[in-house]
Amino acid sequence: MNTICPWAGCLLVLSIAILVSGCMLHPCSSTQIDRQFATPEEETLIAIAEQFCPAREDVLAAARPEERDALGLEAGDGCLWWHYWSFRIPYAITADAVDYYKQCADSFQQDPSLCQTSFPYADLNYQAGIEFMTVYAHGDTQYDNVYVVQMSLAYCEYYGWLSAEGFEKQRVVVLTAQGEVLAVYGDGPTDVIVS
């Protein structure tokens, strides 16, 4: 979505802010969620990949010790896909993670006073695609006749000059045509860029 910026010097501000934070700037928030599939079966396989949760003990092991109890309590019996910082940081890309960051980005639109200035804003970009591969290799492991779902999630919150935080994360899920998850790559602690 292209928006004409009404603020004086906005183009300079936007150019500098993009360089500083690496975020895409749109007043208040920008959300792009794109799932690419050719058939209903492929759509179902993407949904299965997005619902696949990492092992809870792996996520807790990656969290800071002082946050482990709170993480377990907050997630309850649900999928624990995040570890903490000032906002949830994904350990794995899941449908719950995409929904969470969409809600975060949407919350920037809830307060009209925020939209009257160039700060703050949020930017969400999620891409998921699927491909059937007769041979898929990852490292020394090879899979034959599988579907490979590739996911990419980027999120940033920008509050002003030199005040931004965000991350980028990828996940690959290898599945059979019947929806059995054979392997997941990319799960683990995520680095956060803070300025």
N, C-alpha and C positions, 0 to 999 in steps of 0.2 A: 504494500500500500504506500503510495507516494503522498506525502503531506507537505503542504507549503508551510514553512515555519514563519510565524509573524514577528518573531523577536529580532531586535537589532543585533547584528553580528552573529546571528544564529549559524550561518554557514561556517564561519571560523570556529565557533564553539563546537559544532558537530564534528568538523574535521579533526580538531585537536582531541576531542573526547573519544572518537573512534580510535585514534592512534594510542591514546592512553589506556583505554579499557578494553579495546578489542570487541566491544559490543556494537550491535546494530541499533541505531538510535531512531526511535519513534516516540512522539509524545506519549507519556505514561506507560505504554507497553506495546509489545509486538509479539504475536504468537503465530508460529507456523508449525502445524502438525501434518505430516504427509506420510501416508502408508501406501506403498506401491505394490499392487498384486494384480494378476491377470484373471484369476478364477476365484469362485467362492471357497474352493478348497485351500488355495493359497492364503486367502484372507483368514481362514480358520487356523492355519499353521502359524501365521504371524501372531494371532491372538494367543495361541498356546505358548509361543516363545515369550511374549510379553507377560504372561501369567507365571512363568517359571521363576520361582524364588530361589535365591542363594541359600545355602545352609546357614541357619541362624548362628551356629557356633562360629562360623567363619566371619560373619559380620561383627559379632561381639568381640572376637579376637582382634579385629582391625580398629575397633573403637578405642578411644582413650579410656584408661581404667576407671576414671571418675564418672564416666558417662554410661558405662555398661548397664547398670541397674535401671537407669532412666530409659534407656533404649528398649530394654526388654519389656518394661511396664507400658511404655507408650505404644509399642507395636501390638501388645496383647497377643492374641493367637494368630494375628494376621501376618502378612508377608513383611519381614524386616529387610528392607532394601537399602536403608540409609545408615550412615554414621553422621555424627554431629559436627557442626561448626556453628556459625551464627545463624545459619539456616541448614536444613537437611542437605547432606552431601551424598550423592548416590554411591552405593557399593555396587549396585547392579541397575541396569535400565529395565524397568518393569512398567506395566500399564499404570500401576499405582504411582510410580515416580513421575510419569508424564502427567497424570492427573494432578498431582501435588504441585508441580511447577506451573501448570496452567492456572491453577487457583492462585498461586503466588503472583503470576503476571497479571491475572484479572483483578487482583486486589488493588493494583496500582490505578485501575480505572474506577474504583469505587468512590474515591474522593475527588470530586470535580476540581477542587482547589489545586490538586497536584498537577492537573493537566494545563494549568495556566502558566506554568513555567517550564523550562526545558529539563528540570530535574525534579524529582527522581523519575526513573523509568525502569522497566524490566524487559528483557528480551528472551524469548524461548524459541528454540528451533529443534524439532524432533523429526527425524527421517527414519523410516523403516522400509526395507525392501526384501524380496524373497527371490531366490533363483534355484531351479533344479540343476544339480550338477552330477554328472556321471562319476566324476572323481573330484573329491575335495580333500586337500591336504593342509594340515596345520602342524608345522614342525615335522616331527617324524611320524605323525599319525595320519593315516589315510582313511577316508570314508568313501564308499561306493554307493551311487544311486541315492543321493540324499537331497533334501532341501536345506538351503542355507539362508537364514534370516540375518540380515545385517542391520543394526540399529545405531543411530548416532543421536546424542542428546547434548545440546549446548544451552546454558542458562546463565544470565547475568543480571544483577541488580546494580543500578548506578544511582548514586545519591548526590553527586556533585563533583567538583574538581578533586581529583585524586582520591575519590571515595567510591570504589566499586569492588564487587566480588563476583566471581563467576567460575565456570568450569566447562570442560568438554569431555565427553565420555563416549566410548564405543562398546558394543556388545555383539558377539556373533553366536548364534544358536544353530546347531546342526540337528536336523530332525529327519525321521523317516516319513514316508508318505502317510503313514497312519498316525502321526503326531507324537511318536516316541522321541523324547529328547535324548540324543546321543552324547552331546558335548556342548559346553558353554565356554566361550572365551571372552575375556575382557572384564569379568567381575573382579572387584578388589577395591582397595582404597583409591580415592580420586583426589588429585591435586586441585587446590583452589587457588585461583589467581586473585590476589588482593592488591588494590592500589590505594 
